[in-house]
């Protein structure tokens, strides 16, 4: 398995408590939380987009 290049979420700023995202293969998105880096969530771009849209709809920005 190739090494995964993790990218820190831009919403995390300078915080050490953050979300990392990687795309190790086409059609795959992997997420992890900085406090538990060995635990990952694997999904697809479409499913992640659906989750983000749902969360934004339920919690609109003021």
HELIX and SHEET records of a PDB file:
HELIX    1   1 UNK A   10  UNK A   12  5                                   3    
HELIX    2   2 UNK A   45  UNK A   58  1                                  14    
SHEET    1   A 4 UNK A   7  UNK A   8  0                                        
SHEET    2   A 4 UNK A  19  UNK A  22 -1                                        
SHEET    3   A 4 UNK A  29  UNK A  33 -1                                        
SHEET    4   A 4 UNK A  36  UNK A  43 -1                                        
END                                                                             
